[in-house]
Every structure is written in structure tokens, then in C-alpha cells.
Amino acid sequence: MSTGTTTDYGHDLLFGTFVSPTNQPVHHAVEQAVVADRAGLDLVTFQDHPYLPTFHDTSTLLAYTAARTERIRLSANVTNLPLRPPAVLARSIASLDLLSGGRAELGIGAGGFWDPIVSMGGPRRTPGESIDALEEAIAIIRGIWDAGDRSRLSIKGDFYQVEGAKRGPAPAHAVGIWVGAYKPRILRMVGRAADGWLPSIQYLGNGLADLTTGNRLIDEAAVSAGRKPSDVRRFLNIGGRFTARGAGFLQGPPKQWVEELTAVALTYGTSGFILASDDATTTRTYAAEVAPAVRQAVAAARAGRPS
């Protein structure tokens, strides 16, 4: 597969895994993260569904995983905002970033499974309310992280309020706020306020073509807010199987994966590919045979060389 560059935001490529935070066997999720770390991947992420008793608490899992790994970056994919108050979440992520040496990122979502959220004491929100609440939360999180500002933080939103909160600590590095988003209104909010767009391929109603629409909405909103489109990194949660023969998108040998992910990167500006994997062999193959070859092919295309 070959393609010309149609969208390129100029970011270095990142490759990671999306690991189920299952609590049986108790250390399985952590061991999968250790595999990804040792294999040389950039990022390991975990779902955040605090209402599921079969899953570890993701904030605890991230902290424990940080202590068991050495270099890989860590994030929820994505944090369940309605059950995690933003000011406290900001301090939690800053602490994790400081303790891990700058390896924490913040994947975050507006919420969606409202019955179980309510069952755990959280609010029930309409889609529009959840987006407004997320934008308020991002402002609070950034305000808490702004430890250089000696003033107290006060934000009185419709959904979240902080009144004279002390700021800090600042994270060890510029933590990315990456939003799981699909619909136009929240995509525009991503362009205004976030650092990354983090969709999952299986939830794109029109497949990869939705990336073009999403990019346009994000880019327009970013420019309207006085930002650059490249201020928002584009990720994609993916799934697939390594097989001897091709049988569809990301269903085939590593060479096929390389061609397909290179095409996605060059066509849609996607620079972060996060593979759903709870299998050590799949993770190692992805790290050894796919990630470096995609990096090489994209670098060659950017330089105008044959891949």
C-alpha cells in the first residue's frame, strides 16, 4: 500500500498498548505493561471503569505499574471524569508524573455509561452537559498544574467549582490531555482545549474516513481559538491479529500492518497507534516488527525518499 502525504502535523510517532485492567490474575495487567516496556514501546494505557468489580482501580494500577516499569509512558484510556473530581485528578496525575520521572499522561473522557456511573454515586449528564463539564474540568486541571501562579484558583462553572484552591504541584513534564471524542461538539472542544484526540477505530461509524472529518473540526476550532492544528496530537486505538495471510485491515502479517499503519499516518496525520493487546507475543511482535518499520517509512515519506 502506498499513499501521498495529505495531512501531517509533524509529530514523532508513538506506539503503545491498550491493556485490560482485569484483576484476575491479579498481576496480569501489570505484567503486560512490563512486557511493553521491555519491548521498547512508548506508551501503555488502561481502561478506566471504576464501576466494574472485575477491573483494578485504574489510578492505583497506573501508580503500581509506574513502579514496575522503567521508561514507558502511562495513561488511562480514558479517565472516567464523572467519577474523578478534576482538582483531585490534577494532583493525582501530577504526583504520578513526578514519581515516575515524567512518564504520566492524561487520557480523559466525558463519560457515557451513566447507569453504572450513577450506581457509584456519580452524576447523570446529558451528552451536551458532559462535554461542558469536561471543558470546565480541563480548565481546572490546567489551573492546578500552574504552580508558578501564586494566586489561588477559583473557577465557578455549571458543573465544577473550585474556590480558592492552592495550585500545584506542577507535573515533571508538560502532561498531555488527550480526549476520547467522536461527535462534532466534543471534537470542537478538543480543538479549543486539549492536547490530543484519542478515538478508537471500532467506534468510528464510517471507519477511517471519520478521521478526516474529525481532523477538520479540530483544526477549525483550534485556529478559531488562536491555536495551531499541530497543537493537538492525533492518536488511534487499534485492534488486530497477526496472521500468515491477509484477511482485512490489521489482519495479516507484520508487513501488511506496516503498510496499513503507514498509510493511516500519512493520510490522516495520526502519530500515535495504541494496540489493544493482552498477549505478550502480540505486543512483542508489534514492538519489534511493526513500530520501527512504520517509523522508517513515515520518515522516508516526510523526507521525500522511497520507503
C-alpha positions in Angstrom: 0.0 0.0 0.0 1.3 3.5 -0.8 0.0 6.9 -0.3 1.0 10.6 -0.7 1.1 12.8 2.4 -2.2 14.6 2.7 -2.2 15.5 6.4 0.9 15.8 8.6 1.0 17.6 11.9 4.8 16.9 12.3 4.7 14.8 15.4 7.1 12.0 16.1 5.3 8.6 16.1 4.3 6.9 19.3 3.4 3.2 19.6 1.7 1.7 22.6 -0.7 -0.9 24.0 -4.2 -0.8 25.4 -4.3 -3.3 28.2 -7.4 -4.6 30.0 -7.1 -3.8 33.7 -8.5 -7.2 34.8 -7.9 -8.0 38.4 -7.7 -11.8 37.8 -5.0 -13.0 37.6 -4.1 -10.1 39.9 -0.8 -9.1 38.2 -1.7 -9.8 34.6 -2.3 -6.2 33.5 1.0 -5.1 35.2 2.9 -7.9 33.6 1.6 -6.9 30.2 2.8 -3.4 30.8 6.3 -4.7 31.8 6.4 -6.6 28.5 5.6 -3.5 26.6 8.2 -1.5 28.5 10.9 -4.1 27.9 9.9 -4.4 24.2 10.6 -0.7 23.7 7.1 0.6 23.1 6.4 4.2 24.1 3.1 4.0 25.9 0.9 1.7 27.9 -2.7 2.5 28.7 -5.6 1.1 30.7 -9.4 1.4 30.5 -11.0 3.3 33.5 -14.3 1.8 34.5 -14.5 2.3 38.3 -17.9 0.6 38.5 -16.6 -2.8 37.2 -15.5 -5.1 40.1 -13.6 -7.3 37.7 -11.2 -4.4 37.0 -8.5 -2.9 39.1 -8.9 0.8 40.0 -7.0 2.4 37.2 -5.4 5.2 39.2 -3.9 2.6 41.6 -2.9 0.4 38.7 -1.1 3.3 37.0 0.9 4.0 40.1 1.8 0.4 40.7 2.7 0.0 37.0 4.9 3.1 37.1 6.9 1.5 40.0 7.3 -1.8 38.0 8.4 -0.2 34.7 11.4 2.0 33.8 10.8 4.1 30.7 7.4 3.6 29.2 4.8 6.4 29.5 1.4 5.6 31.2 -2.1 6.8 30.8 -5.7 5.9 31.3 -7.6 5.3 28.1 -9.6 7.2 29.1 -10.2 8.5 32.6 -13.8 8.4 33.8 -14.2 12.1 34.6 -17.7 11.9 36.2 -16.2 9.7 39.0 -12.9 11.5 39.4 -13.2 15.2 40.6 -10.9 17.3 38.3 -9.0 19.2 41.0 -8.1 15.9 42.8 -7.4 14.2 39.5 -5.0 17.0 38.6 -3.0 16.4 41.8 -3.1 12.6 41.3 -1.7 12.9 37.7 0.9 15.5 38.8 2.1 13.1 41.6 2.3 10.2 39.3 4.3 12.2 36.8 6.7 13.4 39.5 7.2 9.9 41.0 7.6 8.3 37.6 10.1 10.8 36.3 7.8 12.5 33.8 6.0 9.4 32.4 2.4 10.2 33.1 -0.2 11.4 30.5 -3.9 12.2 31.0 -6.3 10.4 28.7 -9.8 11.6 29.6 -13.4 11.2 28.5 -16.7 12.9 29.2 -18.4 9.7 30.4 -21.0 7.6 28.8 -22.2 4.6 30.8 -24.5 6.7 33.0 -26.4 3.9 34.9 -23.2 2.4 36.4 -21.8 5.9 37.0 -24.9 6.8 39.0 -24.7 3.5 40.8 -21.3 4.5 42.1 -22.5 7.9 43.3 -21.7 9.9 40.2 -23.9 12.4 38.3 -26.1 11.6 35.3 -25.5 14.1 32.5 -26.8 14.6 29.0 -24.3 14.5 26.1 -24.1 18.2 26.0 -23.7 18.6 29.7 -20.9 16.0 29.8 -19.0 18.0 27.2 -19.4 21.3 29.0 -18.3 19.6 32.2 -15.2 18.2 30.5 -14.2 21.6 29.3 -14.6 23.0 32.8 -12.6 20.1 34.2 -9.7 20.7 31.7 -9.6 24.4 32.8 -9.4 23.3 36.5 -6.7 20.7 35.8 -4.6 23.2 34.0 -5.1 25.7 36.7 -4.0 23.3 39.4 -0.9 22.4 37.4 0.1 26.1 37.0 2.2 26.1 40.2 4.0 29.2 39.0 0.9 31.3 39.5 0.9 32.3 43.2 -2.8 33.2 43.2 -5.5 30.9 44.5 -7.5 29.1 41.8 -11.2 30.0 41.6 -13.4 28.6 38.8 -17.2 28.7 39.1 -18.6 26.5 36.4 -22.0 25.0 35.9 -20.7 21.5 36.9 -17.4 22.1 38.8 -16.4 24.8 41.2 -13.1 25.4 43.0 -13.0 28.4 45.4 -9.5 29.5 46.4 -7.8 26.2 45.8 -4.0 26.2 46.2 -2.2 25.4 43.0 0.4 22.7 42.4 2.3 20.6 42.3 3.4 21.1 38.8 4.0 17.9 36.9 7.5 16.9 36.0 6.8 17.5 32.3 4.0 19.0 30.1 1.4 16.3 30.6 -0.7 15.8 27.6 -4.5 16.0 28.0 -5.8 13.5 25.4 -9.6 13.3 24.9 -11.7 10.4 23.6 -14.1 12.0 21.3 -16.4 11.3 18.3 -19.2 13.8 17.8 -18.8 17.3 16.3 -19.4 19.3 19.5 -16.8 17.5 21.6 -14.3 17.5 18.7 -14.5 21.2 18.5 -13.8 21.3 22.3 -10.7 19.2 21.6 -9.5 21.8 19.2 -10.0 24.6 21.7 -8.7 23.0 24.9 -7.0 19.6 24.5 -3.5 18.3 23.5 -4.6 15.2 21.8 -7.5 13.3 20.1 -7.8 9.7 21.2 -10.6 7.8 19.3 -11.0 4.0 19.0 -11.2 2.6 15.5 -14.2 0.4 16.3 -16.3 3.4 17.3 -15.7 5.3 14.1 -19.1 4.9 12.4 -17.7 5.5 8.9 -14.3 3.9 9.5 -11.1 5.7 8.9 -13.0 8.3 6.8 -14.2 9.8 10.1 -10.6 10.8 10.9 -10.8 13.3 8.0 -14.0 14.8 9.4 -12.6 14.9 12.9 -9.4 16.5 11.9 -11.3 19.2 10.0 -13.4 20.0 13.1 -10.5 20.0 15.4 -8.3 22.1 13.1 -11.0 24.7 12.6 -11.7 25.0 16.3 -8.0 25.2 17.1 -7.5 28.1 14.6 -10.5 29.9 15.9 -9.1 29.6 19.5 -5.8 31.1 18.4 -4.0 27.7 18.4 -2.3 25.7 15.7 -3.8 22.4 14.4 -0.5 20.8 15.3 -1.1 21.7 19.0 -3.4 18.6 19.0 -1.7 15.3 18.5 -3.8 12.6 16.8 -4.0 9.1 18.2 -5.9 6.0 17.3 -6.7 2.9 19.4 -6.5 -0.1 17.1 -7.1 -3.8 17.2 -5.9 -6.6 15.1 -4.3 -10.1 14.7 -1.0 -11.2 13.3 -1.8 -14.0 10.7 0.1 -15.6 7.9 -2.3 -14.3 5.3 -4.2 -11.0 5.0 -7.8 -11.1 5.9 -8.7 -7.4 6.4 -7.4 -4.3 8.0 -4.7 -5.2 10.6 -5.5 -8.9 10.0 -2.3 -10.3 8.4 1.5 -10.5 8.6 3.5 -7.7 10.1 4.5 -6.4 6.7 0.8 -5.7 6.0 0.4 -3.9 9.3 3.4 -1.7 8.4 1.8 -0.7 5.0 -1.6 0.0 6.5 -0.4 2.0 9.5 2.0 4.0 7.4 -0.9 4.9 5.1 -3.0 6.0 8.1 -0.2 8.1 9.4 0.4 9.8 6.1 -3.2 10.2 5.1 -4.7 11.3 8.4 -1.8 12.7 10.4 -2.2 10.0 13.0 1.0 9.9 15.1 0.0 7.6 18.0 -1.1 4.0 17.5 -2.3 2.2 20.6 -2.9 -1.6 20.1 -5.4 -3.4 22.2 -3.3 -6.3 23.5 -3.4 -8.6 26.5 -1.0 -11.0 24.9 2.8 -10.8 25.3 3.6 -12.3 22.0 1.4 -9.9 20.1 2.9 -7.0 22.0 6.5 -8.1 21.2 5.7 -8.6 17.5 4.1 -5.2 17.3 7.2 -3.6 19.0 9.8 -5.4 17.0 8.4 -5.8 13.5 5.8 -3.0 13.1 6.7 0.1 15.1 10.2 0.6 13.8 9.3 -0.1 10.2 6.4 2.3 10.3 8.7 5.0 11.8 11.2 4.4 9.0 8.5 4.5 6.2 6.9 7.7 7.6 10.3 9.4 8.0 11.2 8.5 4.4 7.9 9.9 3.1 8.4 13.1 5.0 11.9 13.4 3.5 10.6 12.7 0.0 12.5 9.4 -0.2 11.2 6.0 -1.3 10.2 4.0 1.7 
